[in-house]
Amino acid sequence: MPINPRTRPFPPPPQPGGSLTFGAGPSCSASPRPQQSTAEQSMALPRRALLLAAALPLLFLCPAEAGGVGVNYGRVANNLPNPPAVVQLLKQQGITQVKLYDAEPTVLRALANTGIKVVVALPNEQLAAAASRASYALLWVRRNVAAYYPATQIQGIAVGNEVFATAKNATAQLVPAMANVHAALARLGLDNAIKVSSPVALTALATSYPSSAGVFREDLAQPVMKPMLDFLAQTGSYLMVNAYPFFAYSGNAGDISLDYALFRPNAGVLDSGNGLKYYSLLDAQLDAVFAAVNRLGNYNAVRVVVSETGWPSKGDAGEAGASAANAAAYNGNLARRVLSGNAGTPLRPNADMDVYLFALFNENQKPGPTSERNYGVFYPNQQKVYDVEFVLGRGSPAAGGGGSQGNGGLGWQENGGPSTSGNPPSGVKVTTGEAWCVANAIVGEQRLLAALNYACGEGGADCKAIQPGAACYEPNTMVAHASYAFNDYYQRKGRTIGTCDFAGAAYVVNQPPKMGKCDLPSTV
């Protein structure tokens, strides 16, 4: 059974933190864009709200086709539920994509006729045989893929896992093994439905900062990565990337902003090499990969799938940032961002992207530091370690659900614009303690402005305090003014599920936000 260890990426140099401090909490993020607010833009005037009302439905639509959020189902543990119980959990949570580290028959049989899309894996130990003998690859595909398809919706085969990091002696065998597995699929008439790839760790990069300087290691670039990219382009497949901002942050916690790592509001980092500004560490890591790919040729048609990413809920004393709150923020923010159709990076802003969170369960038999055994979204007893939504706006079944009905609970009609009902969704509280709603800076000014005007106009928030000369006009920034408006709306709606969303422009925190001398109330 593969151990699938996390590999530490090359961390970037110090990153500046944000100018505002917010508490942790799940949010809906979007593709990062530079933000500079002006006094004129940030004044929430009813007149402008009326002028923008007709445009709001367009502004709140996702700019790209939404990607999917799946999970990695690792089984390096002796206390996990049986596969049928796991499949019921996946269905309950609305998880429609799962990635395995092998092709375990009991798991594949349990996934049959569920509609859940599956990526199986040919382990590193079998690369040599698959590379040297086409007959071996064909037999493996017959037994581990064709025998279950199409009842089990296998959509991909991961040939090896982080081969460059964990099995250097198999590096030269990787692309030949991929080619033989694809040839086996073609022989069985499955090559159009099932794609072949191999997860690549960020340790494949010789340089990762700044993102524009991204380049593959010399021993991998021409010998392995270019042939792999050619193969992916020719077969219509995708590049799998395992990326963990946690390691970059944990190793440089004094220099890297935690907000930057967790998709929370921050000042951003300018890449002087390409002129792009980054508001999330994951984006910077992925664009370093894109830059490295671009140095090898034109592979714009090759999609990227984030085959592993996650954040541990617990760690050792030296593992800075490992906590359930940070794990909830990272995975929650990322999931909401992807599901909102905002998964593009500054270098590829319009790209959709599938993401597989690591991992489904805490795995008690994994070696290494404490964090390695605490990446799970669920405990082995199927209780949540923290809450992550796998279906945008539906709420979490384990947390009591919500009545957001797929639109964040704001009363947005699917095709007809905002409704005027103003009713809270279901009366389910987000939290029984104090909570505030704040702006999500990385969605960009246009979306913040649209949401702010809705809150202060049709939404019924009291925005007098952010008018010129009023108590909370300063700081005169879009983020500060939007946060005030969103929080007033949220408190007036009883802090119910979905009333702090605004299509990804806002999220809930549980620590008092500070905006200059203005404190946001936790009640109205």
N, C-alpha and C positions, 0 to 999 in steps of 0.2 A: 504494500500500500504506500503510495508516494507521500513524502513528508511535506512537499510544496512549501519550502521555507521562504520567508520574505527576504529579499536581497536589498541591501542598502544602496540607494542611488548616490551619485556624486552630488553633494549638497551645493546649492548656490551660495555666493557670498552674502553678506548681511543685507537684509531687506528692511526698509523703514516700516514702522507700524502706522496704524491709522491715527487720525487726530481725535476721533471720538471713541470712547470706551463703552462697549455694550456687553451684556451678559450672554451666556451661551444659550442656544436654543435652536431647534430645527427651523430651517427657512427654505424658501424657494429662490434659487439664484438664477442668473441668466448669463449669457455670454458677456464677458467683461468689456466695458467701454470706458474711455476716459470721461471723467466728470468734472465740470467746472460750472458752478451755479452762479447766476447773476442776481442782483437785487430784483430786476424786473421779472425774471422767470420765476423766482421763488415766492412772489406775492400771490397768495391764493385768493383771487378776486372772483366773486360770483359771476361777473360779466364774462370773464374768460372761461369759466366753467361751462356756461351756456354755449359759448362758441365752440367749445371742444366736444360737447356732448355727442354730436353726430359722428365724430371721428373715433370716439372711445372704443366701439367694437373692433375697429381695425387695429388700434394701438394695443389692445389686449390679446389679439391673436398671436400665436407663436410664430416667430419669423422663419422657422425651419421645421421640417417634419420631425416629430418627436422621436427620439431614440427609445430604447428599452432598458430597463434596469433588472438585471438578474442577480443570482447569487452563486457563489462557489460552494459546492456541497462536498466538503472534505470529511473524511471519516477516520482520522487518526485519533481514535478515542475508543474507550471500552464501555461507554455509558450512553450511547446515542439511541434514539428511538429506532424501531425497525423501519425499513424503507416505505411500506404502505402508510405508516403513521406520518413519516416525513412528507410524503406526497400530499396527504390531507392538510398538513400545515402549509405547504406551498400554495395549495388551492385556496385555503382560508385567507391567506394574506394577499392573494392576487398576484403571486409571483409566477410569471409566465415563461421565464428563461432560467435554466440551471446549467452550470458547468461542472463536470466531474473530473476527477484526476485519474480515472481508469474507465473501464467499461463493465462494471460489476453487474452480472446478470440479474440479481435480485432487485437492484435499483432500476435497471432498464425495464424489467417486467412491471414494476410498480408504477412507472411513469407512462405505461402504455394507455392509450385512449384517454389521456387527460388534456391534450392540447398544449402541454408544456413543452417548449422547445429545448433541446438538449445538445450540449457539446460533450462528446466523449473524448478520451485521451488515450494515446498510445504512449506508455511510460518510457522514460529515458532508457531504461534497461533493455528495451526492445528495439532501440534505434538501429543498432548495428545489423541485426537480422533483417529488419525491414529495408534497410538501405542496400544490403548486399544481395538479397534474394527477393525478386518480384513475387515469387510463389508464396513466400512467407507473408508479404503484405496482402496478397489476395486472400489467403486463408484467414488472416486477422480480420480483414474487412468482412468477409463472409460470416465469421463467427460472432463478431462484436458489433457489427453495424447492420448488415443486410438481414440477419436473423431477427432483428427487432423492428426494422423499418418496414412500412410507414406507421404501424400502430404506435410505436414510440417515435416521436417526431425529432429524430436526430438531424440537426442542421449543420453540424460542424465536427471536425476531428482536430484536436490539438495534438500535433506530433511532437512529443517531448514537452518539457516545461522548463523554461529558463535554462536551456541547455548550455549556453555560454557561461553561466554562473555556477552551475552545479555538476556539469558532466563534460569537462573540457575535452576529454578524449573522444567524445561523440560529436564534437562540433562539425568536423568535416563530413560526418554521415547525415547531418540534419536534412539538407536539401534533397539529397538522393532518396532518403526515406520518405520525405513529403511527396516527391514525384512518384514513387512506387505506390504509395497509398492512393494518390489521385488516379493513377493508372488503373488501380484495382476498382475504384469507384466507377470509372468510365467503362470498364469492361462489364460491370454489373448494371450499367445504365443509371447510376446514381450521382454522377458528377455535377449535374446541374442543380440538384437539390441539396447536396451536402458538400461543403467547402472544407479545404484543408489549410491549416495555418500552424503557427507555433508561437507560444507566448515568449516574448523577449523582455528581459529585465532591463532597467535603466543602466545597469552596469555594462551594457553593451556600448555605451557612449564613452568616448575618451574625454569629451568636453560637453558640459551641459549648461554652463552659465557664461555669459548671458544666453538666452534661448537661441538667439540668432547665430551663435557660435557652435551650436550643436554639431557634433561629428562623431561617427562611429569609430571604435578602436581600429587601429591599422590592421590588426590581425583578423578582423571581421569584415571590414568594409567591402573590399573587392572579393575576397575568397568566399564569403558566406552571405552577407546582407544583400549585395547586388543580385546574385543568382536567386535569392529568396524573393526579392521584390519583383524580379522578372517573372518568376513562377506565379506569384500572387496576381500580378497584372494579367498574365496570360490565362489564368484559370478563373478570373473574376472573384478572387477571394479577398481577404482583408488581413491587415497586419495586426497581430495581437500584441498589446503592450501591458506589462505589469508595472504600475506606478504607485509609489507610496510616499506622499508628502510627509507623512508622519516621521519617517527616518531623517529626512532633511531637517525638519523642525527639531526633532528630539536631539539631534547631534549639534544643533546650533541655536538652542532656545534663547540664548542671550542676544542673538543677532537677527533672527527671523521673527516677524510678527506672527503671533498665533492666529490673529484674524485673517492674515494673508493665507495661512494654511487651511483655515476652516471655511473659506468662502464667505467670510463676514465683512462688513464695511471696513475699508482700509484705504490708505493714501495711494496705494498702487506703486508699482515699480516700473520705471521707464527702461526699456531696452534700447540703448544708444545705437546698437548695431542695425536694428530694423525700424526704429522710431515708434514701436508699439508699446503700449502701456499694459501692464499685467496686474490683475486684481486677485489672482489666485495662483498658488504655487503649483497646483496640478496643471493649469493651463501652461505655465512656464515650462514644466517638465515635458508635457506633450509637444509643445512647439519646438523644444530642443530636439525631440525625435523627428518632427517634421523637417526641421532644418537639416538634420543629418541625412534624412531620406532624399531631400532635394539635391544634396551634393552628389548623389549617385545617379541622378537622372530625373526624368519627368514621370513621376508616379502619382500625379494628382488624382487619378482615377481609383487608386487603392485606398479604401476606407481604413480607418483605425478603429479597433474594438479595444476598450480598456478591459482586458481579461482578468485583471486583479487590481483592486484598490480597496483600501479600508483603513480603519483607525482602531487601535486596541482600547478596550474599556478598562484595562488594568495593566500595570507594568511594575518593574522593579524601581528602586529608588533613583537609579540613574536614567530612567526612561521618561524624560520630561514630556508632559502633555498627555500621557496615557491615562485617560479617565472616561467614565461612561458619558459624562456631559460633552466632552470633546468628540467622542465617537458618534454620539447622536447628532452633534452639529455637523461634523464632516459628512457622514453618510446621508443624513437627512437633507442637507443643503444640496449635495451632489445629486441625489435621487430626484428631488424636486426640479432641479435645473434641467436634468436630462429629459424628464417626463414633460417639461414645459416646452421642449423643442429648442432649448437654448444651450446646446452642448458644444457649440462651436468655440474655437479658440481664437485669439487675436490674429493668428496667421491663417487659420481656416475658419472664418466666422460663420459660414453658412453650412458647415458640415453637421450632419446628424451623427450620433454616436451611441452605440450600445455599451453599457457598463455592467460589469459583474462585480458586485461587492464581495469582499472577502471578510467574513465567511458566514455561512448559515448558522453554524454552531460553534461554541467554544469546544476545543478539542484537547482533552486532558492528557494525551500521550505524546504531544508534540514536544520535541526537545528545544533547548534554547532558553532565552529569557522568559519571564512571566508573560510578557506581551504576546508571545507566540501562542499561548494557550487561551488568549482572551480577545480574539478578533470577532467572535461570533455575535450576530444580532440576537440569537436565541441561546438560552441555557439548554442543556440536554433534556431537561424536563419540559421543553417547548415554551417556557415562559420567556418573555422578552427581556433582554438585557437593557434595552432602551427602545424607543419607538422610531421606526422608519416607515414611511408610506411608500408602497410599491405601486400604488394606483393613485394618480394625482387627484387630490381633492376628496377622496372617498373616506378618509379617516382610517384609523387603525382598528380592526376588529378586536384585537387584544386589549386596546385601550378604551373600548366602549363605543368606538365608531363615531360617526358624525353624520350630519344631514346635509353635507355640502353638495351632494348630487352632482359631483363632477365639475363644479364651477367655483370651488373655493368658498361657497356659502355666501357670496356677495350679491346674489340675485341676478347674475348676468344671464340674459337669455341667449341661447346658443347662436341664433342668427339675427335676433332683433334688437340687440343693444341692451343697455342696462334697464332692469325693471325698476318700478317705483315702490315695490312692496316694502323694502327695507326690513323685512322680517329676519330675525336670527334663525339659523338653520334648524337646530334641534334642541337647543337648551343644554347641550353637553358642554361643561366647562373645560377650558384648556388646562387650567390648573386651579387647585384650591388655595394656593398661596398668592403672593403678589406677582403680577405679570404686567409687562408693557409691550407695546407694539412699536417697532422701529423700522425705518426705511432700509431697504437693501440696496446699497449704493451701486452694486455692480450690474444692475439691470439697465443703467444708463438714464440720462436726464429725461429723454422723451417719455419713457414709461413711468418714471417717477412723477413727472408733471401731469400726465394723464390721470394717474391714480390719485394724486393730491387734489386735483380739481374735482374728481368724482367725490372724494371724501368730504371736501368743503362745500360742495354744491349739493347734488342729489343725495349724497350719503348722509347729510345732516350733521356733520361734525361742526363744532364751534371753533372757527379759525380766527376769531378776532384777535387772539393773543399774538398771532404771527403777522399782523398787518404792520406797516411802517410806524415806528414809534411806540408800538405796544410792547408788553412785558417780555415776550419771547421772539421778537423780531430778530434779535441777535442771538446766535450767529446767523448772519444772512446767507445761508447756504440752502441748496435744494434738499440735501439730506436732513438737515435740522428741521426745516419747515415741514417736509413730508412726514418726518417722524412725529412731530407734534400732531398733525392732522390725522395720521393713521391711528395714533394712540387714543386720541379723543373719540374717534369712530369706534375703535375696539372696546373701549370702556363703556361707551353708550350702548353697545350691542350686547353687553353682559359678558364680554370675553368668551364668547362661545366659539366652538370649533368653526374655522373658516373665516372668521371676521377679521383676522390679521393675516391676509394673504395678498389681496390686490393683484392676482395673477403673477405672483412672484416678486412683487415690489416691496413686500414687507414680511417680517417674521417676528416671533415672540421671543422675549428675553425674560429672565427671572432675576436680574440684578438691575438696580435703578440706573437708567441711562443718564448721562450728564451731557448737556449741550450748553456750554458757556455757563451763564448764571441761571439758566432756565431748567427747572426740574419737571419732568413729565409726571403727571398724577397717575396713581394706580387705581383711582376711582374718579367718577365725575358726578 
